[in-house]
Amino acid sequence: MHEPKRVYYEEAALEYELGKILRQKYAHLEWIPIENHNNIPELRQNPNSEFAKMKQAIVVAVRKTHKFTENHKTSDFLVPYTSSGCSAACLYCYLVCNYNKCAFLRLFVNREQMLSKIIKTAEKGGRDLTFEIGSNSDLILENEITENLNWTIENFGKTKKGFLTFPTKFDMVDPLLSLRHNCRIKIRMSVNPEEIIKNIEYGTSHLTNRIEAVNKLRNAGYPVGLLIAPVVMLPNWKEQYSDLLLKLRECLSPEAKHHLPVEVIFMTYSYVHRMINNEAFPKAVELYDKDRMTGRGMGKYCYKPGLKEDGEQFLREEISKVLPEVKIEYIV
């Protein structure tokens, strides 16, 4: 985690315990007052070429939106939680919306309010519900600043109903290993070939470190999962993903492999991504491929149906062959 260079903040955020903690922790930085974390004129006026520099800022605010969205994959609900955006810079990141105005890390200090709603909803459920709390950010990365994940796990681990889950691309899991999670928090590690991590997933943890983090978490009793995501179909993609699966077979512990559901998600891309990446990272890999991609509406691109179907079949066969212990949850 890079040290932030400046902080934008809503005055109301300093009335919360976490706001006060962050104010003290980063007292040496410039603190710039704002009226609304969704509309920061100073950042909105920046050209796309400033995108990477914008990642050096954090925003401290109060989350006002608490709507749960139904989900039908690995959770029952997608839940707005303690952060939005990220200080890493994956070139395909779906958090990059509205040009360069949404990708910097926003930290929401009213965590008690957010977790309370999750717990109350879980208690009312006729069965154990699962809440995805990491769809808007990377909570392992955020935890380096706020320790919100430690706080969340310690508090939710005391409950009797429901589960939390979130994905991550980071390996900084040591602070979580001794917490009393009560097996109610499932952590899903996103993996990709090392070449893609190095050239496309800027600022994230190396593959070997991610795999070791999975082993640590499983050894500490956490339910774990794996996301092969997003699958980026570069010219040599089959070779790269075959090597990735062999690396997983070699480095994952037997305990992890036998309790490791796998999700596979193919990359989608957009006109907005291309505009930002071309100006902010002019030497980066070009992810748009007109021969392999087709329009998906609203300036978005996905891989052509025939190509994706071939990719799905290839990965199903390779995963079953190389990692026969794991269960494929879905491929999309």
C-alpha positions as CSV (number, residue, x, y, z in Angstrom):
1,M,0.0,0.0,0.0
2,H,1.5,3.3,-1.1
3,E,1.3,6.2,1.4
4,P,-1.4,8.6,0.3
5,K,-0.3,12.1,-0.6
6,R,-3.4,14.0,0.3
7,V,-6.8,13.6,1.9
8,Y,-10.2,15.0,0.8
9,Y,-12.8,14.8,3.6
10,E,-16.4,15.6,4.4
11,E,-16.7,17.6,7.7
12,A,-19.3,15.2,9.0
13,A,-16.8,12.3,8.7
14,L,-14.7,13.7,11.6
15,E,-17.7,13.2,14.0
16,Y,-17.2,9.4,13.8
17,E,-14.6,7.4,15.7
18,L,-12.9,6.1,12.5
19,G,-12.8,9.7,11.1
20,K,-11.0,10.9,14.1
21,I,-8.6,8.0,13.9
22,L,-7.8,8.7,10.3
23,R,-7.4,12.5,11.0
24,Q,-4.8,11.7,13.6
25,K,-3.1,9.0,11.6
26,Y,-2.6,11.2,8.5
27,A,-2.2,14.5,10.4
28,H,1.0,15.1,8.4
29,L,-0.9,15.2,5.1
30,E,-2.9,18.0,3.5
31,W,-6.6,17.7,4.4
32,I,-8.9,19.3,1.8
33,P,-12.6,19.9,2.8
34,I,-15.3,18.8,0.4
35,E,-19.1,19.0,0.4
36,N,-19.8,15.7,-1.3
37,H,-17.6,12.7,-2.0
38,N,-19.5,12.0,-5.2
39,N,-18.6,15.4,-6.7
40,I,-15.1,16.7,-6.1
41,P,-14.6,19.5,-8.7
42,E,-10.8,19.5,-8.3
43,L,-10.7,15.9,-9.3
44,R,-13.4,16.0,-12.0
45,Q,-11.5,18.6,-13.9
46,N,-8.4,16.5,-14.2
47,P,-7.4,15.2,-17.6
48,N,-7.2,11.4,-18.1
49,S,-3.4,11.7,-18.1
50,E,-3.6,12.5,-14.4
51,F,-5.4,9.2,-13.6
52,A,-2.4,7.5,-11.9
53,K,-1.6,10.6,-9.8
54,M,-5.2,10.7,-8.6
55,K,-4.7,7.3,-7.1
56,Q,-2.5,9.0,-4.5
57,A,-5.5,10.7,-2.9
58,I,-7.9,9.2,-0.4
59,V,-11.4,10.5,0.4
60,V,-12.8,10.2,3.9
61,A,-16.6,10.4,3.9
62,V,-20.0,9.2,5.2
63,R,-21.7,6.6,3.1
64,K,-25.3,7.6,2.5
65,T,-26.4,4.7,0.2
66,H,-27.2,1.5,2.0
67,K,-29.3,-0.4,-0.6
68,F,-28.7,-4.2,-0.8
69,T,-28.8,-5.6,-4.4
70,E,-29.9,-9.2,-4.9
71,N,-27.2,-11.5,-6.3
72,H,-27.3,-15.0,-7.6
73,K,-23.7,-16.2,-7.8
74,T,-21.7,-16.6,-4.6
75,S,-23.9,-14.4,-2.4
76,D,-27.5,-13.4,-1.8
77,F,-26.8,-9.7,-1.7
78,L,-24.2,-7.2,-2.9
79,V,-23.8,-4.7,0.0
80,P,-22.3,-1.2,-0.1
81,Y,-19.6,-1.3,2.6
82,T,-16.6,0.6,4.0
83,S,-14.8,1.6,0.9
84,S,-15.2,2.3,-2.8
85,G,-12.6,2.5,-5.5
86,C,-9.0,1.4,-5.1
87,S,-5.4,2.7,-5.1
88,A,-4.2,-0.1,-7.4
89,A,-4.6,0.4,-11.2
90,C,-5.8,-2.7,-13.0
91,L,-6.2,-1.6,-16.6
92,Y,-9.6,-3.4,-17.0
93,C,-11.1,-2.4,-13.6
94,Y,-14.9,-2.1,-13.7
95,L,-14.7,0.5,-10.8
96,V,-13.4,2.9,-13.4
97,C,-16.6,4.6,-14.4
98,N,-17.6,8.1,-15.5
99,Y,-14.0,8.6,-16.9
100,N,-11.5,9.2,-14.1
101,K,-13.9,10.3,-11.5
102,C,-14.6,7.2,-9.4
103,A,-11.5,5.1,-9.1
104,F,-9.7,6.8,-6.2
105,L,-10.1,5.2,-2.8
106,R,-13.1,6.5,-0.8
107,L,-13.2,5.4,2.9
108,F,-16.6,5.5,4.7
109,V,-16.4,6.0,8.4
110,N,-20.0,5.0,9.5
111,R,-19.1,1.3,9.7
112,E,-21.3,0.6,12.7
113,Q,-24.3,1.7,10.7
114,M,-23.4,-0.5,7.8
115,L,-22.6,-3.7,9.7
116,S,-25.6,-3.3,11.9
117,K,-27.9,-3.4,8.9
118,I,-26.2,-6.6,7.6
119,I,-26.5,-8.3,11.0
120,K,-30.2,-7.3,11.3
121,T,-30.9,-8.6,7.8
122,A,-29.1,-11.9,8.5
123,E,-31.0,-12.4,11.7
124,K,-34.4,-12.0,9.9
125,G,-33.5,-14.5,7.2
126,G,-35.1,-17.9,7.2
127,R,-31.7,-19.4,6.3
128,D,-28.1,-18.3,6.5
129,L,-27.7,-15.4,4.0
130,T,-24.4,-14.5,2.4
131,F,-23.4,-10.8,1.9
132,E,-20.8,-9.7,-0.6
133,I,-19.1,-6.7,1.0
134,G,-16.2,-6.3,-1.4
135,S,-17.7,-5.6,-4.8
136,N,-16.8,-1.9,-4.7
137,S,-13.3,-2.1,-3.4
138,D,-10.5,-4.4,-2.2
139,L,-11.0,-4.8,1.6
140,I,-7.5,-6.3,2.2
141,L,-5.9,-3.2,0.7
142,E,-8.3,-0.9,2.5
143,N,-7.5,-2.7,5.8
144,E,-3.9,-1.4,5.6
145,I,-5.3,2.1,6.2
146,T,-8.4,1.6,8.3
147,E,-8.2,-1.8,10.0
148,N,-11.9,-2.0,9.1
149,L,-11.6,-5.6,8.1
150,N,-10.2,-6.6,11.5
151,W,-13.1,-4.8,13.1
152,T,-15.7,-6.3,10.8
153,I,-14.5,-9.9,11.3
154,E,-14.2,-9.6,15.1
155,N,-17.8,-8.2,15.3
156,F,-19.5,-10.3,12.7
157,G,-17.7,-13.4,14.0
158,K,-19.8,-13.1,17.2
159,T,-23.1,-13.5,15.3
160,K,-25.1,-16.7,14.9
161,K,-26.5,-16.2,11.4
162,G,-25.2,-15.3,8.0
163,F,-21.9,-15.1,6.1
164,L,-19.7,-12.4,4.7
165,T,-17.6,-12.8,1.6
166,F,-15.3,-10.6,-0.5
167,P,-12.6,-11.0,-3.2
168,T,-9.0,-9.6,-3.1
169,K,-5.9,-9.3,-5.2
170,F,-3.7,-8.7,-2.2
171,D,-1.7,-10.9,0.2
172,M,-1.6,-8.8,3.4
173,V,-3.7,-11.3,5.4
174,D,-1.5,-11.8,8.5
175,P,-3.6,-9.3,10.6
176,L,-6.6,-11.6,10.0
177,L,-5.1,-14.9,10.9
178,S,-5.6,-14.8,14.7
179,L,-9.1,-13.2,14.6
180,R,-12.2,-15.2,15.8
181,H,-14.0,-15.4,12.5
182,N,-16.2,-18.4,13.5
183,C,-16.0,-19.6,9.8
184,R,-18.5,-16.8,8.9
185,I,-16.1,-14.8,6.6
186,K,-15.2,-16.3,3.2
187,I,-12.2,-14.8,1.4
188,R,-11.8,-15.3,-2.3
189,M,-8.4,-14.7,-3.9
190,S,-8.3,-13.5,-7.5
191,V,-5.5,-14.9,-9.5
192,N,-4.1,-14.5,-13.0
193,P,-0.9,-15.5,-14.8
194,E,2.1,-13.5,-13.5
195,E,2.6,-11.8,-16.8
196,I,-0.9,-10.4,-16.6
197,I,-0.4,-9.3,-13.0
198,K,2.8,-7.6,-13.9
199,N,1.7,-5.8,-17.0
200,I,-2.1,-5.3,-16.4
201,E,-2.8,-5.5,-12.7
202,Y,-0.6,-2.6,-11.6
203,G,0.0,-2.3,-7.9
204,T,-1.3,-5.7,-6.8
205,S,0.4,-8.6,-5.1
206,H,2.5,-11.2,-7.0
207,L,0.9,-14.5,-7.8
208,T,3.1,-16.6,-5.5
209,N,2.2,-14.3,-2.6
210,R,-1.5,-14.5,-3.3
211,I,-1.3,-18.3,-3.3
212,E,0.6,-18.3,0.0
213,A,-2.1,-16.0,1.4
214,V,-4.8,-18.6,0.5
215,N,-2.8,-21.3,2.3
216,K,-2.4,-19.1,5.4
217,L,-6.1,-18.2,5.4
218,R,-7.2,-21.9,5.1
219,N,-4.7,-22.9,7.8
220,A,-6.4,-20.3,10.0
221,G,-9.8,-21.9,9.4
222,Y,-11.2,-19.4,7.0
223,P,-13.5,-20.6,4.2
224,V,-11.6,-19.7,1.0
225,G,-12.3,-19.5,-2.7
226,L,-10.5,-18.7,-5.9
227,L,-11.4,-16.4,-8.8
228,I,-9.6,-16.9,-12.1
229,A,-10.6,-13.4,-13.1
230,P,-10.7,-11.7,-15.3
231,V,-9.6,-14.1,-18.1
232,V,-7.7,-11.9,-20.5
233,M,-7.5,-13.5,-23.9
234,L,-4.1,-12.3,-25.1
235,P,-2.6,-14.2,-28.2
236,N,-0.9,-16.8,-25.9
237,W,-3.7,-16.9,-23.3
238,K,-4.2,-20.7,-23.3
239,E,-0.5,-21.3,-22.6
240,Q,-0.5,-18.7,-19.8
241,Y,-3.6,-20.1,-18.1
242,S,-2.4,-23.7,-18.3
243,D,0.8,-22.5,-16.6
244,L,-1.3,-20.7,-14.0
245,L,-3.2,-23.9,-13.2
246,L,0.0,-25.9,-12.9
247,K,1.4,-23.2,-10.5
248,L,-1.8,-23.5,-8.4
249,R,-1.5,-27.3,-8.2
250,E,2.2,-27.0,-7.2
251,C,1.8,-24.3,-4.6
252,L,-1.7,-24.6,-3.0
253,S,-1.7,-26.7,0.2
254,P,-3.7,-30.0,0.1
255,E,-6.1,-28.5,2.7
256,A,-6.7,-25.5,0.5
257,K,-7.2,-27.5,-2.7
258,H,-9.9,-29.7,-1.1
259,H,-11.9,-26.7,0.1
260,L,-11.6,-24.4,-2.8
261,P,-14.5,-23.5,-5.0
262,V,-13.5,-21.7,-8.2
263,E,-15.2,-18.9,-10.1
264,V,-14.1,-18.0,-13.7
265,I,-14.9,-14.6,-15.2
266,F,-13.9,-13.4,-18.7
267,M,-12.8,-9.8,-19.1
268,T,-15.1,-7.1,-20.3
269,Y,-13.7,-3.8,-21.4
270,S,-15.0,-0.4,-22.4
271,Y,-14.5,2.8,-24.4
272,V,-13.9,4.6,-21.1
273,H,-11.1,2.2,-20.2
274,R,-9.4,2.7,-23.5
275,M,-9.5,6.5,-23.3
276,I,-8.0,6.5,-19.8
277,N,-5.4,3.8,-20.4
278,N,-4.2,5.4,-23.7
279,E,-3.6,8.7,-22.0
280,A,-2.5,7.6,-18.5
281,F,-0.6,4.5,-19.4
282,P,0.5,5.0,-23.1
283,K,3.0,2.2,-23.0
284,A,0.6,-0.4,-21.4
285,V,-0.7,-3.5,-23.1
286,E,-3.6,-2.8,-25.5
287,L,-6.5,-4.8,-24.1
288,Y,-9.0,-3.9,-26.9
289,D,-8.8,-6.4,-29.8
290,K,-11.3,-5.7,-32.6
291,D,-10.8,-9.2,-34.0
292,R,-11.7,-10.9,-30.7
293,M,-14.2,-8.5,-29.2
294,T,-17.7,-7.3,-30.0
295,G,-19.9,-4.5,-28.7
296,R,-22.0,-5.0,-25.6
297,G,-23.9,-1.8,-25.6
298,M,-23.2,1.6,-23.8
299,G,-19.6,1.6,-25.1
300,K,-18.7,-1.8,-23.6
301,Y,-16.9,-4.7,-25.2
302,C,-16.8,-8.4,-24.5
303,Y,-15.2,-11.4,-26.3
304,K,-17.1,-12.8,-29.3
305,P,-19.5,-15.7,-28.4
306,G,-17.6,-18.4,-30.3
307,L,-14.3,-17.4,-28.9
308,K,-15.7,-17.3,-25.3
309,E,-17.4,-20.6,-25.7
310,D,-14.1,-22.2,-26.8
311,G,-12.4,-20.5,-23.8
312,E,-15.0,-21.9,-21.4
313,Q,-14.6,-25.4,-22.7
314,F,-10.8,-25.1,-22.5
315,L,-10.8,-23.9,-18.9
316,R,-13.3,-26.5,-17.7
317,E,-11.2,-29.3,-19.2
318,E,-7.9,-27.8,-17.9
319,I,-9.2,-27.2,-14.4
320,S,-10.8,-30.7,-14.2
321,K,-7.5,-32.2,-15.3
322,V,-5.0,-30.2,-13.3
323,L,-7.1,-29.5,-10.2
324,P,-9.6,-32.3,-10.0
325,E,-10.2,-31.6,-6.3
326,V,-11.8,-28.2,-6.8
327,K,-15.4,-27.3,-7.7
328,I,-16.2,-24.9,-10.5
329,E,-18.9,-22.6,-9.2
330,Y,-19.6,-20.9,-12.6
331,I,-17.9,-19.5,-15.7
332,V,-19.2,-16.2,-17.1
